[in-house]
Amino acid sequence: MSGSYNVAWLCEALLVSRSGYYDWLRRRREPSRRERENRELTERIRRVFTANRCAYGSPRITRELAHYIHLNPVRAKAVPADDLARHRWSSLHHFPQRERPRCLVSETILAQSGQLPDTAAGWKRYHAYLAHLAEEDLKLREKRFGRLSRGWVVGSDEFRRELKKNLPSADAKGSRFELLGADREALAEARAQVWEEKLQQVARVLGVKLNKLPEQYSAREKVEVAAAMKQATSVSNGWLAQRLQMGQPASVSQFVRRFHLSGHADRSEFRRALDQVRNEKSR
């Protein structure tokens, strides 16, 4: 009706203030806080899904979202990572309680974080894992920007060629990254791309379909690929644990160690596959 009648007359007739009417109109035109939060959450889900090659289902996406939400107070510097469990304004504070709110469902978070039990000990391990993630995230954000290179831009074709030439060797350590003109954290994204390409090659040679890996952390296909990657590249346990869904980073070392102790790494099929990967690397 405001298009046909004077707003002031309508407000007077309906016994409402003009400021109240315009405030109501503004709220209708601007998204509410809940709508903004839902949009941010939707965008976060989309980023998690695409960042993991569109292979994550709802349990893994739920885990990544839970980690992200639980670490928000640390990112905002509202509380240090060690005191995260005592931050009363976070849902994480209520999860370990015996009588937690019914809306807090812990099964997916704990199962996707290494099959942790819903006990005080299990939540203590989960808190320690979050502290580890927070420390890595903090180091990355602090050291990622402002690094100098040798005159070429990080992410350029020349940079990627140099990185691919130097990175895959199994003895590559932090000093190798320094020679490339930046610290390890500043090169995290470029390094992950190189490891992803090598992972695709390893999986192809071993006949493993990465989009059809079993859910079990210690599945034979996952451990075999991880063992080959550890021997052929400088890949980190953290990256393998997340990419292959093998639980916590320390689990990768345990699984690969058992793989070697059981003699599987000495099988002729595995040795031939590893030689083929190394030969393709040297071309």
C-alpha positions in Angstrom: 0.0 0.0 0.0 3.0 2.3 0.5 3.1 2.6 -3.3 -0.4 4.1 -3.4 -0.6 6.0 -0.1 1.7 8.3 1.9 3.8 6.3 4.4 3.3 8.9 7.2 -0.5 8.7 6.7 -0.5 4.9 6.8 1.7 4.8 9.9 -0.6 7.2 11.7 -3.7 5.2 10.6 -2.3 1.9 11.8 -0.9 3.4 15.0 2.8 2.5 14.3 5.8 4.8 14.3 7.5 5.7 11.0 10.9 4.6 12.5 9.4 1.2 13.5 8.1 0.8 10.0 11.4 1.5 8.3 13.2 -0.7 10.8 10.9 -3.6 9.9 11.4 -2.8 6.2 15.2 -2.9 6.6 15.0 -6.3 8.4 13.0 -7.7 5.5 15.5 -6.5 2.9 18.7 -7.5 4.7 19.4 -11.1 5.6 19.0 -12.0 9.2 21.8 -13.3 11.3 20.6 -16.9 11.0 20.4 -16.5 7.2 23.9 -15.1 7.1 25.2 -18.0 9.2 23.4 -20.5 7.1 25.0 -19.0 4.0 28.5 -19.1 5.6 27.9 -22.7 6.6 26.8 -23.7 3.1 29.8 -22.1 1.6 32.1 -23.8 4.1 30.5 -27.2 3.2 31.1 -26.5 -0.5 34.8 -25.6 0.2 35.4 -28.8 2.2 33.7 -30.9 -0.5 35.6 -29.4 -3.4 39.0 -29.2 -1.5 38.8 -33.0 -1.1 38.2 -33.8 -4.8 34.4 -34.1 -4.2 35.0 -37.4 -2.5 33.8 -36.6 1.0 30.4 -37.8 2.2 28.4 -36.4 5.1 30.4 -38.1 7.9 33.7 -36.7 6.8 32.3 -33.2 6.0 30.7 -33.2 9.5 34.1 -34.0 11.0 35.8 -31.2 9.1 33.0 -28.7 10.0 33.3 -29.7 13.7 37.0 -29.1 13.7 36.5 -25.8 12.0 33.8 -24.6 14.5 35.6 -25.9 17.6 38.8 -24.0 16.6 37.0 -20.7 15.8 37.6 -19.3 19.4 41.4 -20.0 18.9 41.4 -18.3 15.5 39.6 -15.3 17.0 42.2 -15.3 19.8 39.5 -15.5 22.4 41.2 -18.5 24.1 44.5 -20.4 23.7 44.3 -23.9 22.2 45.2 -25.5 25.5 42.2 -24.0 27.3 39.7 -24.7 24.5 37.8 -27.3 26.5 37.1 -24.8 29.2 35.7 -22.2 26.9 32.1 -22.2 28.1 30.7 -20.5 25.0 31.7 -23.3 22.7 29.8 -26.6 22.1 33.1 -28.4 22.8 32.8 -27.5 26.4 29.5 -29.4 26.7 30.4 -32.5 24.7 32.4 -34.4 27.5 29.6 -33.8 30.0 27.6 -36.8 31.1 24.3 -34.9 30.5 25.0 -32.9 27.4 22.3 -31.1 25.4 20.4 -33.5 23.2 21.3 -31.4 20.1 24.9 -32.3 20.5 25.6 -35.7 18.8 29.1 -37.0 19.2 29.1 -40.3 17.4 30.2 -38.9 13.9 32.8 -36.5 15.3 34.5 -39.2 17.4 34.3 -42.0 14.9 35.7 -39.8 12.1 38.5 -38.6 14.4 40.1 -42.0 14.9 37.3 -44.1 16.4 37.7 -42.3 19.7 35.4 -43.5 22.6 32.8 -41.2 24.1 34.6 -41.1 27.4 36.7 -38.5 29.3 39.8 -40.1 27.9 38.4 -40.0 24.4 37.6 -36.4 24.6 41.0 -35.6 26.1 42.6 -37.2 23.0 40.2 -35.2 20.8 41.2 -31.9 22.6 44.9 -32.8 22.1 44.2 -33.4 18.4 42.5 -30.0 18.1 45.4 -28.3 19.8 47.7 -29.9 17.2 45.5 -28.7 14.4 45.5 -25.2 15.9 49.2 -25.1 16.2 49.7 -26.1 12.6 47.1 -23.5 11.4 48.7 -20.7 13.5 52.1 -21.4 12.1 50.7 -21.4 8.5 48.9 -18.1 8.9 51.8 -16.4 10.6 54.5 -17.5 8.1 52.5 -17.8 4.9 52.7 -14.2 3.7 55.5 -11.8 3.1 58.0 -14.5 2.1 60.6 -13.7 -0.6 61.2 -15.9 -3.6 64.1 -15.9 -6.0 62.5 -13.5 -8.4 59.6 -15.7 -9.6 56.0 -15.8 -8.3 54.8 -18.7 -6.1 52.3 -20.6 -8.2 53.9 -19.7 -11.6 54.8 -22.4 -14.2 58.5 -21.8 -13.5 58.0 -22.2 -9.8 56.0 -25.4 -10.2 58.6 -26.9 -12.5 61.3 -26.2 -10.0 59.2 -27.5 -7.1 58.3 -30.7 -8.9 62.0 -31.3 -9.8 63.1 -30.9 -6.2 60.2 -32.0 -4.0 59.6 -35.7 -4.7 62.9 -37.1 -3.4 62.4 -39.1 -0.3 65.2 -37.2 1.6 63.6 -33.8 1.0 63.5 -31.9 4.3 62.8 -28.4 5.4 66.1 -27.1 3.9 64.9 -28.1 0.5 62.0 -25.6 0.8 64.4 -22.9 2.0 66.4 -23.4 -1.2 63.2 -22.8 -3.2 62.9 -19.3 -1.6 60.3 -19.8 1.0 59.6 -21.6 4.2 57.6 -24.8 4.4 54.3 -23.3 5.5 54.4 -20.7 2.7 54.7 -23.6 0.2 52.0 -25.8 1.8 49.4 -25.4 -1.0 51.9 -25.8 -3.8 53.4 -28.8 -2.0 50.0 -30.4 -1.6 49.4 -30.1 -5.3 52.6 -32.0 -6.1 51.8 -34.7 -3.6 48.3 -35.1 -5.1 49.8 -35.6 -8.5 52.2 -38.2 -7.2 49.4 -39.9 -5.3 47.4 -40.2 -8.5 50.4 -41.8 -10.2 51.0 -44.2 -7.3 47.4 -45.3 -7.2 47.3 -45.9 -10.9 50.5 -48.0 -10.8 49.2 -50.1 -7.9 45.7 -50.4 -9.4 44.0 -48.6 -6.5 40.9 -46.6 -7.1 41.1 -43.5 -4.8 37.4 -42.7 -5.2 36.5 -46.2 -3.9 38.7 -46.6 -0.9 37.3 -48.7 2.0 36.2 -46.8 5.1 38.6 -48.8 7.4 41.6 -46.7 8.4 44.1 -49.6 8.0 42.6 -51.0 4.7 45.2 -52.8 2.6 44.8 -50.4 -0.3 45.3 -47.3 1.8 48.4 -48.7 3.6 49.9 -49.9 0.4 49.5 -46.5 -1.3 50.8 -44.7 1.9 53.9 -47.0 2.0 54.7 -46.3 -1.6 54.2 -42.5 -1.1 56.5 -42.6 2.0 59.3 -44.3 0.0 59.0 -42.3 -3.2 58.3 -38.8 -1.8 58.7 -36.6 1.3 55.0 -36.6 1.9 53.9 -35.9 5.5 51.8 -38.2 7.7 49.3 -35.5 8.3 48.6 -35.1 4.6 48.3 -38.8 4.0 46.1 -39.2 7.1 43.7 -36.6 5.8 43.8 -37.5 2.1 43.4 -41.2 2.5 41.3 -41.0 5.6 43.6 -43.1 7.8 42.7 -41.5 11.2 45.3 -39.5 13.1 48.7 -38.7 11.5 50.5 -41.0 14.0 48.4 -43.9 12.7 49.9 -43.6 9.3 53.4 -44.4 10.6 52.0 -47.4 12.6 50.2 -48.8 9.6 53.2 -48.4 7.3 55.5 -49.9 9.9 53.3 -53.0 10.2 53.2 -53.2 6.4 57.0 -53.4 6.3 57.3 -55.7 9.3 54.8 -58.1 7.7 57.1 -58.4 4.6 54.5 -56.9 2.2 57.0 -54.2 1.2 59.4 -56.9 0.0 56.8 -58.6 -2.3 57.9 -58.5 -5.9 54.6 -56.9 -7.0 55.1 -54.0 -4.7 58.8 -53.5 -5.5 58.0 -53.5 -9.3 55.3 -50.9 -8.7 57.6 -48.8 -6.6 60.3 -49.0 -9.3 57.8 -47.9 -11.9 56.8 -44.9 -9.9 60.4 -43.9 -9.4 61.2 -44.4 -13.1 58.3 -42.2 -14.1 59.6 -39.6 -11.6 63.0 -39.5 -13.2 61.7 -38.9 -16.7 
